[in-house]
Amino acid sequence: MNISSSGEGFLGKGRIETLTDGIFAIAMTLLVLDIKVPNIPKGVTQVALELRVFDLWPKFLIYVLSFVILAIFWVSHSIQFHYIRRADRPFFWINVLFTMFVAFVPFSTHLLGEHIGQRFAVIFYGCHLMAIWLCLLLHWHYATSGLRLVDKDMDMNIVSAATRRILIAPVIYLLAIAISFLDTGISIALYAVSVILHILPGRLDRYLASSRNIGSQ
């Protein structure tokens, strides 16, 4: 049985979005389960409790970083589906690969939170996130190549601008992985920098805004 090429129907565009949203919601919720309340005997001083909570700062840091990164992935995926009109079987399985890596984020987050100073944990985290971005790139390339799953009159400037924006993070991750052999702290800082760059409005956002203004005139 083939997947419907329309936006609705058996495993159509709407059902793919629903499945993806559910996986994101579960992955983002599971992140907080890595942060356990300190088990402190009764009668300990307030200072001791404060110190035990403060010791959790690496986990708090990586939790926030991973949560925001997942939010960025969700926004990027949603923007793609704003332009994608149809779905077919290969596109569905590309999306499954993408969500499989998304669902694995709580593990790599836990690994980095527990071993924040270890090079392997830093590299594993970066490689994992890079794999998600590359799946998102494949997702976008497949849908827009030959205007396969988008409108036939879609502006190719949007396609190229979105592609460049997707590639920002993988390039930074490669740099962070290389630097991890010298200083893992700088690598984690670079992961955070990639988050900031994706939160701030970029060329794609300005282009889309100008396109809407022109279209409304």
N, C-alpha and C positions, 0 to 999 in steps of 0.2 A: 504494500500500500504506500502510495506516495504522499508526502506532505503537501498540503494545499499551497498553491502558489499565490493565493489571495491573502489579504490581511486577516481573514477570519477562517473559521472552519477547523478541521482536524489539524492540531498543532500549528495553527496559523500564527501570525504576528502577535496577536493579543495574548494567546496562551503562552508563548515564549516569554513575553514580558512579565506575565504573572508568575511563572516559575522562577525567573531570574530575580524578581523583587523579593520573593519568599526566601530564596537562598541568601540574598544580601541581608535581609532582616535577621535571619538565624545566625549568620556569621558575625554580624555586628554585635548581637546580643551575647554570643558565646565568649567574646573577648573579655568581658568583665569577670567571667568565672575564674580567670587566672589570678585575680586579686583576692586573696583570702584575708579575712579579718584576723589579726594576730591572736593567737591562743595564749593568753596571759593569765596566770593564777590570780585568784581574788586576793586583795590586800596589797598588790603592787602599787608603787607610787605612780602619780600622774606623769612624772618625768620618764619613767620606764616605758609607759604606754606610748608617750609621744615619740620616744626613740624607736620603738618597734614599728610604729606607723611610718616614721620617716625613712626607715630602712626599706620600705616598699617603693621608694621613689623611682627606681628603674622600671618597675612594672607599671606604675602610673604613667610614666613618660612614654613607654612603648605602647601602652593601651591607647593613649590619646593619639599618638602617631598613626597607629594601625586603623583606628576608628575613622579618622579623617581621610586616610588613604582609601579606605573602602567607600567612604562617601564620595570621593572624587571619582572612583571607578563607576559608581552607580550613576552619578551625574553624566559622565562621559558616555556610558551605555545608553542612558535615556536620551541624550542629544542625538546619538546615532539613530535610535528608533523614531525620532521625530522626522527623519528624512527617509527611513526605510519603509517601503509600502507593502512589500510582499515577503514571503519566506519560502524556502525550499529545503529539501533534505540536507544537503551539505551545509547550508547556513545554520540549520538547527544543531547539527553536531559540532560546528565551530562554537556555537553559543554554549553547548554542553561542556566543551573543553574549557571555555572561559569560566563558567560557573564552578567547575570542578576545582580549579585553582583558587577561586574566590573562597570556596568553602574550607580550604586548607589554611587560610590566613590565621585562624586562631592557634594552630599548631606552631607556625613559624613565629608568631608573636610571643607565645609562651616560651619557645626556645630562646629567643633573644632576651626576653625579660628575665629569665633565669640565669643567662650567661652573657650579660650585656658587654662584658669586656673580652669575650672570646672571639677570635677572628672567624672561626668556622660559623658561629651563630650569626655574625654580622653578614658574612658572605651568603649564607643560606637564605637569610631574610631578603637580601638584595636580589639574589637570583630568582627567588620565588615571585617577588613583586614584578621583576622584569618579565617573567613568563606571562603574568597576567596582562601587562601592557602589550606584549607582542601578540597575545590572543585577541586583544581588543583591536589591534592594528589589522590582523588577519580578518577579523569580523568586518571591519570597515572596508578593507580592500575588496573582499569578496562581494559585499553588497553593492559597491560603487563601480567595480571594474566592468566596463561596458555598460554602465548604468543598469546592472542586472536586476537589482531589487529596489531601485529608487526611481523617482520621476525621470522621464526621458529628457526633460528640459532642465535638469538640475544644474546649477552653476558649478562648474568644475573648480572655481576658485575656493568654494567651500570645501570641496573634497581635499584639495591640496593643503589648505590651511588646517583642517582637522587632522590630517596625517602628520603634519609637522608638529602640531601640539602634542599628539600622542607620543612622538619620538623624544620629547624633552626628557621625560623621566628615565627611560632606558639608558640614554647617554649619561645622565647624572649617576645612575646606579653603577654603570661600568666604571666611572671615575671613582666612586665611593669604594667599590670592591678592590680596585687597584690600590687605593690609599690605605685600605684596611691592613695591608702588610706593614704599614708604618705607624698608623694610629687609628684604632677602631672608633675613637670618639669623634674624629673628624668625619669618618664614614657615616655615622649616625646623624651628624649635623647636616651632611649633604642630603640624606634621605629627607630630613625636615625641610631643607631648601627646596627640594622638588615639590613638596606639598605646597609651600608658599607660592611658588611659580604657577601652580595649577589653580590655586584659589584666586590669585590676582587676575583681573581681566587681561586678556591677551589680544593678539592681532585678530584671531578668529572672532572674539566677542565684538571687537570694534567693527569688523567687517559685517557681521550679522546685524549689528545695530544700524549701520548705515544702509544696509539692504532693506531693512524694515521701514526706515524713514523714507527711502526712495519709493518703496512700494505703496506707502500711504499717501503719497502726493498725487 
